[in-house]
C-alpha cells in the first residue's frame, strides 16, 4: 500500500460489493474486493485479495441493523489491510430523486433526503441507509460519500423525462429518472479511451444483469434510458417485470383485491425471467434448460431488449455503436446473439467467433453498427467521485 485507503460499498437488492482502494496524489488502485450475499445462509463474507480468496461465515445474520455485520467485516478486512489508513467510505445510492445531480458528502440533511427516497427504490435504498448508519455507529469519524445512479441521466431533455400525466405531477417529481448511471458513466469514459470517434457518436449501452436497463448516449451524455420513475420499468429482468400496462395494476388491486404489498412483492421479486419461466431468474440456468418455459422467458427478454434498442435508436436519430456490459452482457454470447438477431434491419451483424470468445469487438466487418463488450466497473466510479469530494 502506497497511500490512504478508501472503501466503496456497491449495494444491490440482496448483495453488497465492497471495494478496497489504495489512493494518493495521481493514483487510484483497487487492491481488494469483497462481497456479502444476504440471500444466503449462513451469511458469508467473500474476500478476494490479489490471488487469494477467503470465504468467511459470519456470526451475524444481517437482520435489522447491520452494525454487527459491518463490525465483523471490518475485523476480517483488518486482517489483510491497515484499516487505520481509511480516510473515507463511499456508497452507491440507487435513487437520488430530483435534487441529487452529483456526488455528495453524507451529512444529516443528505441522509434524511436519501432515506425519504426509499419508497422509490424499496429493494435497494433501505439496505444502503442501514449500511450508512452502521458505519456511522462503528466509525463516526469517517466521512461518507454518496454517488447516485440517477445523476448521469439528468442530461436527458425535459420531454424525455416527462410522462403523459398532468403537469403538476411532473413538478412534484413524478418523472423519468433512469438508473445504472454509475455503470453508464464508466462505459462512457472507457469508450472514449478505447474509441474516441465512436464515443463522440450515437451509442446505446445495454447494462444486462439481474437488474437490466439500456441507455442512449450521444457524445457520452445520457439522452434516453429504459428505466424511469423506479427500477421496475423498461425491459424484463431477473425477477422484475419491466414495462407494464398500468391497467394491469388497477385490475390486480380492484378486481383481484390484491394488497399493495402483495402487488409490490410480485412486481419486484416474482416476475421477470423467474415469473415467466417458473424455473429460475438466472439466464445461465435457463440457457441450460430444455423446458419450453425457459425458452419462452429468454425469448421474451431478448425480444424486449432488442425492441428497446430500436426505440432508443429513434431517440438518437440513428446508431453508430452498441455496447454490452454487466454480468449477462459481458459473459453470455447466446443472449447477445439472440438480441442482435432481431436487429438485422438496422444492419447489425455479429462475428460469431468473436462473440463466442467475448472479444472486445464482436461485430462483423460488414456490420453497419460497431458492437462491443466492455466490462463495467461501478466501484471505480464511486471511488473517483468520492475522491473528487475529498479533494474539494
N, C-alpha and C positions, 0 to 999 in steps of 0.2 A: 504494500500500500504506500502510495506516494503523497497523499493529501488527506482531505477530510472525507467522511462517509456521508452518503445520502441514501435514505431508504425510500423506496416507492411502493405504494400499495395500489394495485390494479384490481378493483373489486368487481366481480361478476355477480350473477344471481345466486350461485352456490359455491364459488371458488374465490380465493384471493391469491393473486400472483404477487410475489414480493421481490423487488429488485434491490441489490446492494451495489451502489455505485461509488467508486473512488473518483474524487474530483479535486481540482486545483486550478490555478491560472492556466487557461488554454487547454485543459484536457478534461474529459469525462469518459470513464470506462466502467462498464459493468463487470464486477468481479465475483458476483454470486447471485443466485436466484433461488427462490423457494416458492412453495405453493401449499395452501390449505384447501382441502375439499370438504365443505361442511355437509355434503350429501353422503359421505362415507363414515362408517363406524367400525372400529374406534377412530376418532378424529386423528388424522396423521399429518405431521408436518414433513413435507418433502423438501430437502435442501440439496441443491446442486452447487458445488463449489469447484470450479475448474473441472478436472476429470472425475472428481469424487461425487457420489450421490448418497444421501442419507435419508432413510425413511423412519421417522421417529413418532411412535404412538404417543399422544398427549394424554395427560390425566384429565384435562378438562373436556367437556362435551361440546362447548361452544353454544350453549343455550343462554338466552338472556344477554346480560352484559358480557363483553368479550375481554374484560381485564385479565382474567386468569389465563385465557388462551394466549393473549399477546405477551403476558409475563413469561410463559413457557417458551414462546417463540423467541423472545429476546434472550432467554437463557441459552437456547441452542445456538442462536446466532453468535452469542458471546463466546462460544467455544471455538469459533473459527475466525471471528473478526473482532477488532478493537472497537467496541461499541461506545467507548468514551470519545471516539473521534466523530460520532454522528453530530452533524450540525443542523439537520432538518429532516422532516418526514413529509413526503409528498403523496397526494392522493389523486386518483382518478375519480371524478364525480360525474355521474351519468347525466343528470339534468341540471342545467344552470338557468332555466327559465329565460325571462326577458332581460334580466339585469346583469347577468354574468357574461361578459363578452370576451373575457380572457382570464388567465390565472390570477388567483388572489391569495394573500395571506389569510389564514383562518383565524379570525377573531370572533368575539361573541356575536357580533352582528351578522357576519358571514355565515357562521354555523347555524344561527337561527333561520336565515333565509334558505340555506341548504336543506335543513330539516323540514321547512314548510313545503318544499317541493317533493317530499316523499310520496304524496298522493299521485304524482305524475310518473313516478318510477318505482312502483311498490316492490319489484323484485330486487332492485339494486340499492336504492338510496338508504333504506333502513340499515343495511349492513355497513355502508360507508359511514353513516352517522355513529353507529356503535363503535367502529374502529377509531374514529377521531376521539370520541370520549374516552375509550380505553387507553389510548396513547397519552392523552392529556393527564389521565389519572396516574399513570406509571412514570411518565417523563414530562412533567409540566413545563420544564424549562426549554423543551424542544419546540422551535417554531414548526408549524404545519402549514402546508400549502394545498390548494385545490386547483386541479386542471379539469376543465369541463368539456364533455363530449359534444355539447350543443354549440360551443363557441365558434367552431370552424364554419358553421353554416350561417352565421349572422351576415354573411356577404350575399345571401340569397335576396333577390328583389322582393318587394312587398307583394306583388301579385303571386309569386311562388309561395310565399309564406301564408297567404290567406286561404281559409276555407270559404265556401259559398254560404256563409251564415250571416246573420245580422251584424252590421259593422261594429256595434258596441261590444260584441263578444271578442272580436279581434283586439280592440283596445284594452280589454280586460286580460288579454294574454292567451286566449284560445286561438292558437295559430300553429303552423308547421315549424317545428324546431330542428328536427334531424338529430341523429346520434352517430356514434362511432367516429366522432370528429378527430380524436387524437390519432386514430389509425389513418384517417384520410390526410391529416396534416403530415404524418410521417411519409406516406406514399408520395404526396406532392413534392416533398423535399428530396426524397430518394429518386424519384423520376427526373427531377431537374438535374440531379447529379449524373444520372446514367444516360439520359437522352433529353438534353435541354430543348431541342426543337419540338419534340413530342410534348414535353411538359408545358410548353407555351401554347399548345393547341387544345383540341377538344377531346377530353379523356373521360371515360367512365370507369370508376373503380368499384369492383364487386367485393365487398367485405363479407365473405361467406363462412360463418362459423355456426355455433349453436344459436347465437343471435346473428342476424344477417340483414344487410342493407346495401344499397348502391348509392353512389354519389357522382353526379355530373360535374366535372371541373373544367374550367376554361382558364388557362394561364395560372393553374394551381389554386384557383379560388372556387369555392362551392357555388354552383349555380342552381342545383336542384338535388333532391335526395328522396329516398323512398320512405324512410320512417318520418313521422311527423310530430303530432302532439305528444304521443307516448311511443314506447318501444314496441308496441303491438302492430303498427301499421307497416305496409309495404309487402314484401314477399313472405311466403310461409317460412317458418323457422323450425328449430328442433321441436319445441313444444308450444310456440306461439302461432296464432292463426294468420297473421298478416292482414292485408286489406280485407274488409268485411262490410257487406251491406248493413248500415245502421238499423235497417228494418228487422234484421235477424235478432238484434239485441232487444228491440221493442217486443218482438214476438216471444222471446225466451222469458222476458221479465213479466209480460202480461198474460199471454195465452198459456205459457207453460208454468207460470208462477214461480220461476226460479228466483232465488235470492240474489242480491248483488254480489255477496262474497262467492256464491257458487258459480255465477257467471264469470267473475274475475278469475277464479281458480281454473275454470275450463279454458278461457282465452289465453292465459299466460302459461299454464302448466300441463294441459291435457289436449292441446290442439296441435297444429303443425304436422310435422312428419310422424310424431308419435300418434296423434289423433287419427290421421288418415290411414296409417299402416296398422295400428293396433299392435305393433311389434316392438318398435324401438324409435328413439329420437336420434339415433346415431346413424349417419349415412353409410358408415362402413358396414354396419350390421345389415342395413337394408340392401346394399350392393351385394352382399354375400348370400342373401336370402333368395330362394326360388319361389316364394309366395307371391301371388298376383297383387296382394295389398301392398307389399314392399315396392314393387314396380310402379304401382299407381301413385304412391306417395312421392317417389323420386321423379316420376314424370311430371307431377304437378309442380314440384319445387323447381325443376329445370324450365318448364314452360312459363311459369310466372316470372322467374328471374330473367329469361330472355325477353318477355313482354315488357318488363321494367327497363331493360336496356334500350329497347326500341322507343319507349316513351321518353326516356331521358335524351335519346338522340335528337328527338324533336326539340327538347329544351335547349340543346346545344347548337341546333341548326346544322347537324352533321356529326361525324365521328371520325377521329384520327387514331385513337388508341383505346384499348380495353385492358384493364389490369385486374387480375385475380389475386386476392390476398386472404389472410386468416386461415384457420385450420382446414376447412374444406377447399377453399380457393387455392391454397398453396400445395395441397397434398393429394388431391383426388382427381386424376386425369379423366376418369369416366364421367364425372359430373360436369367438368368443364366442356368435354366433347358434346355431351347431350345439350347443354345450353347453347353452344355455338351452332349446333345442327339447325336450330330454329332461326338463326340469323344469317342464313345464306343470302337472303335478299339484300342485305347490307354489304355483300361482298366479302364477308369474313370467312377465312379459311384457316384451319389449323394444320400444322405439320404433325402428323400422328406420332412420329418417333420423338420429336421434341416435347410434345405434350406428355407422352408416356414417361419421359425422363424428368418431368418437372423442370425443364430448362427455363432460363430467364425469358427468352423469346420463343413463343410456341406457335406463332402464326406462320402459315406457308408463305413462300416468296411471292405468290400471286395474290395474296390477301390484300384487300383494299384498306384494311384496318390492322394496325400492329397490335398483337395480343401478347401480353407479358404476364409473368408470375413473379411477384415481388413479396417477400416475407415482410410482414408488418412488425413494428416494434413500438407499441404504445408506451412501454415503460421508459424508453429513452426520451420520448416527447415529454412525459411527465417530469422526468429529471431535468431536462433542459429548461422547461418552463419554471420549475422551482428555482433553479439557479438564476434565472433572469430576475426573479423577485429578490432573491438574497443579495444579488449584486446591485440592486437598486435600479 
